[in-house]
Amino acid sequence: MTFSRNTSILFDLAHNEMVNFRDEEFSEFANLLKSLGFQLLKNDINELKKKTLDNIDILIIGNPVSSYFSQIEIKTIVDFVRDGGCLLLLSEYGSDYIQKTNLNDLTGTYFGIFFEKNIIKEKNLKNQNCTSILSINEFPESNINEQLHEIIIGGTCSIILNTLAKPLLIKKGNITWSEVYNSAAQQWVPEENQINERDIILATYREYGRGKIVALGDIDLFTNDPNIGINKLDNRNFVINIFKWFTKPIKESSVRHWALDQLGSLQFQFKELNSKISNIIESLSLLEKRVSNLEKSFDEQNTEYK
């Protein structure tokens, strides 16, 4: 299968991202993308700016480490997606907390996608030991999940959604749990107050304006690792489906619906802002009256003394 046009993919490497198509560890992933007709480019020295993303179709941010995105870069990425770009965001276990970055400033604030600072584990049904290598064989309905039977990922964090983002990969909570890193004990410990019945979200996708986003809490799926990498079970088909979905245009009706949602949200924010301004004005008015009363009282006392 090849796609109809020579789509350009930019790998950001300026924030110490682990996913680098030039590394041997990701050579199978790179070869797959090239075989599908994609042009692979890299940004390894510059901050992400508008001119950097000009003529780019897909941006991959593959688990930045010990590096932070500036607010200007975050706005640039949001504008890129809104105007029709596609974004593949990858984190790892512990997310921003362990990786020492700020992906959630982008994903959480603008896209409603929050990488949690945990690692997901489950019981190994063969020997009852716990493992961070997860087998996924139940898939929410999505074009990206078409004809998938089982995929393997490892060392992933979970994701919380609060907007139009939809679950893409999930694990049931009956044999799966999350652990967080205890820096004092220097070990991973089970997270408190877990709800074992809830689905644990490991990957998500959504449309945003004219663009699209896929976010995943694991990078191992894209590696050459024979146990959890791109050639394991249906992992390769899952990756192909992601990029196939990226290259499918968004319906204009969906863009209009998104724009109306944004306007509704802005209207609500304006109402909240007006309410806060009214409260400030009222407080200032009361303060002015109190100051005036104090001044009047002070003048009366001075008159008595005279």
C-alpha positions in Angstrom: 0.0 0.0 0.0 1.2 3.5 -0.8 -0.6 6.8 -0.3 -1.6 9.0 -3.1 0.7 11.9 -2.4 4.2 12.4 -1.2 3.2 13.4 2.3 5.9 15.1 4.4 6.6 13.9 8.0 8.7 16.0 10.3 10.4 14.3 13.3 11.1 16.9 16.0 14.4 16.1 17.6 15.2 19.5 19.1 13.8 18.5 22.5 15.8 15.3 22.9 13.0 13.1 21.6 13.7 9.4 21.8 11.9 8.5 18.5 14.5 9.3 15.8 14.0 7.7 12.4 17.7 7.8 11.8 18.4 5.5 14.8 18.8 1.8 14.1 16.3 1.1 16.9 13.5 2.7 14.7 14.8 1.6 11.3 11.8 -0.7 10.7 9.5 2.2 11.4 11.4 4.5 9.1 11.4 1.8 6.3 7.7 1.3 6.7 7.0 5.1 6.4 9.2 5.3 3.3 7.5 2.3 1.7 4.2 4.0 2.2 5.4 7.0 0.2 6.2 9.4 3.0 9.1 11.9 2.9 10.9 11.9 6.2 12.4 15.1 7.5 14.0 16.1 10.9 14.2 19.2 13.0 17.1 18.8 15.4 18.5 22.3 16.1 15.7 24.8 16.0 12.7 25.7 18.1 9.5 24.8 16.4 8.4 27.9 14.5 5.8 28.5 11.8 8.3 28.5 9.0 9.7 25.2 10.3 6.2 23.6 9.8 5.5 25.2 6.5 4.8 22.5 3.9 4.8 19.8 6.6 1.8 17.4 6.8 2.6 15.4 9.9 4.6 16.3 12.9 5.9 13.6 15.2 7.0 14.4 18.8 8.3 11.2 20.1 8.8 11.4 23.9 11.0 14.5 24.6 13.4 14.0 27.6 14.8 16.7 29.9 13.6 19.5 27.5 10.6 21.8 27.6 8.5 23.4 24.9 8.2 27.2 25.1 4.8 28.9 25.1 5.6 30.2 21.6 6.3 26.6 20.4 3.1 25.3 21.9 1.0 28.0 20.2 2.8 27.2 16.9 2.0 23.5 17.2 -1.7 24.3 18.1 -2.0 26.6 15.1 -0.3 23.9 12.9 -2.9 21.3 13.8 -5.9 23.7 13.7 -4.9 24.8 10.2 -4.8 21.2 8.9 -1.6 19.5 10.2 -1.5 16.1 11.9 0.3 15.4 15.1 1.6 12.2 16.5 2.4 12.6 20.2 4.3 9.9 22.1 5.1 9.8 25.8 6.5 7.0 28.1 6.0 5.7 31.6 5.8 8.4 34.2 5.0 10.9 31.4 6.1 14.5 32.1 7.2 13.8 35.7 9.7 11.1 34.8 10.6 12.3 31.4 11.2 15.9 32.7 9.2 17.7 30.0 5.9 19.5 29.6 3.8 17.7 26.9 0.7 18.2 29.1 1.0 22.0 28.7 0.2 21.3 25.0 -2.0 18.3 25.1 -3.9 19.0 28.3 -4.5 22.7 27.9 -5.5 22.7 24.2 -6.5 19.2 23.2 -8.0 17.8 26.4 -5.5 14.9 26.6 -3.5 14.4 29.8 -0.6 11.9 30.1 -0.7 10.5 33.7 2.6 10.2 35.7 2.3 6.4 36.1 3.1 3.0 34.5 0.5 0.5 33.7 1.0 -3.1 34.8 -1.1 -6.3 34.6 -0.9 -9.9 35.8 0.9 -12.3 33.6 -1.7 -15.0 33.2 0.9 -17.6 32.6 2.8 -17.3 35.8 0.8 -14.7 37.9 3.7 -12.3 38.0 3.1 -8.6 37.2 4.4 -7.1 33.9 4.5 -3.8 32.1 4.2 -5.6 28.8 0.5 -5.3 27.9 -1.5 -7.4 25.5 -4.4 -5.5 24.0 -7.2 -7.5 22.2 -10.3 -5.3 22.8 -10.5 -2.2 20.6 -13.0 0.7 20.7 -14.7 1.2 17.3 -12.5 3.4 15.1 -11.1 3.4 11.6 -7.6 3.2 13.2 -8.6 -0.1 14.9 -9.9 -1.8 11.7 -8.9 -5.5 11.4 -6.8 -5.5 14.5 -6.8 -8.6 16.7 -4.0 -8.1 19.2 -1.2 -5.6 19.7 1.6 -5.5 22.3 2.9 -2.4 24.1 5.2 -2.0 27.0 6.1 0.6 29.7 3.2 2.8 29.0 1.5 5.5 31.0 -2.2 6.0 30.9 -4.2 9.0 29.6 -7.1 11.0 30.9 -9.5 12.7 28.4 -11.9 15.6 29.0 -13.0 16.8 25.6 -13.7 15.5 22.1 -10.8 13.1 22.2 -11.8 9.4 22.0 -10.2 6.3 23.4 -8.1 4.3 20.9 -6.4 1.7 23.0 -7.8 0.6 26.4 -7.2 -2.1 29.0 -9.8 -3.4 31.4 -9.1 -2.7 35.1 -9.9 -6.1 36.5 -6.3 -7.4 36.0 -4.6 -4.1 35.3 -3.5 -1.3 37.6 -1.3 1.8 37.7 1.8 2.4 39.7 3.6 5.8 40.4 7.2 6.4 41.3 8.0 6.9 44.9 11.1 9.0 44.9 11.8 8.5 48.6 11.7 4.7 48.3 13.1 4.9 44.7 10.6 2.3 43.5 7.2 2.1 41.7 4.3 1.5 44.0 0.6 0.9 43.3 -1.4 4.2 43.0 -3.9 4.8 45.7 -7.7 4.9 45.2 -7.7 3.0 42.0 -11.0 2.1 40.4 -10.4 -1.4 39.0 -13.6 -1.4 37.0 -12.8 1.6 34.8 -11.2 1.3 31.4 -7.6 2.5 31.4 -6.9 4.6 28.3 -3.5 4.1 26.7 -4.0 5.9 23.4 -6.4 8.5 22.0 -7.3 10.3 18.9 -9.2 13.4 17.9 -9.9 16.0 15.2 -9.0 19.6 16.0 -10.1 22.2 13.5 -8.8 20.9 10.1 -6.1 18.8 11.8 -5.8 15.5 13.6 -4.0 14.2 16.7 -3.1 10.7 17.9 -1.5 10.4 21.4 0.0 7.2 22.8 1.8 6.6 26.2 4.4 4.3 24.7 7.2 4.4 22.1 8.2 0.7 22.2 5.6 -0.2 19.7 7.6 1.8 17.1 10.9 0.1 17.8 12.6 -3.0 16.3 12.1 -4.9 19.6 11.0 -8.4 18.6 8.8 -8.8 21.7 6.9 -5.5 21.7 8.0 -3.7 18.5 6.5 -2.8 15.2 6.7 -6.4 13.8 4.9 -8.0 16.7 1.4 -9.3 16.1 -0.8 -6.4 14.7 1.5 -3.6 15.7 2.5 -2.8 12.2 -1.1 -2.7 11.0 -1.9 -0.4 13.9 0.8 2.0 12.8 -0.3 1.9 9.2 -3.9 2.6 10.2 -2.8 5.7 12.2 -1.1 7.2 9.1 -3.9 6.2 6.8 -6.3 8.1 9.1 -4.0 11.1 9.1 -4.1 11.3 5.3 -7.9 11.2 5.1 -9.4 14.7 4.8 -11.7 15.9 7.4 -15.3 16.7 6.3 -16.2 20.4 6.2 -19.2 19.6 8.4 -16.9 18.4 11.1 -14.8 21.5 10.9 -17.9 23.7 11.1 -19.1 21.8 14.1 -15.7 22.2 15.8 -15.7 25.9 15.1 -19.2 26.3 16.6 -18.0 24.4 19.7 -15.0 26.8 20.0 -17.3 29.8 19.7 -19.6 28.3 22.4 -16.6 27.8 24.7 -15.4 31.4 24.0 -18.9 32.7 24.8 -18.9 30.9 28.1 -15.4 32.2 28.9 -16.5 35.7 28.1 -19.5 35.4 30.4 -17.1 34.1 33.2 -14.8 37.0 32.5 -17.6 39.6 32.5 -18.8 38.1 35.8 -15.3 38.4 37.3 -15.0 42.0 36.0 -18.4 42.9 37.6 -17.3 41.4 40.9 -14.0 43.4 40.8 -15.9 46.6 40.0 -18.4 45.9 42.8 -15.5 45.2 45.2 -13.7 48.4 44.2 -16.9 50.4 44.7 -17.3 49.0 48.2 -13.7 49.7 48.9 -14.1 53.2 47.7 -17.1 53.8 49.9 -15.2 52.4 52.9 -12.2 54.7 52.2 -14.6 57.6 51.8 -16.3 56.8 55.2 -12.9 56.5 56.8 -11.8 59.9 55.4 -15.1 61.4 56.6 -14.7 59.9 60.1 -11.1 61.1 60.2 -12.1 64.7 59.2 -14.8 64.7 61.9 -12.4 63.6 64.6 -9.9 66.4 63.5 -12.7 68.9 63.7 -13.6 67.8 67.3 -10.0 68.2 68.4 -9.9 71.7 67.0 
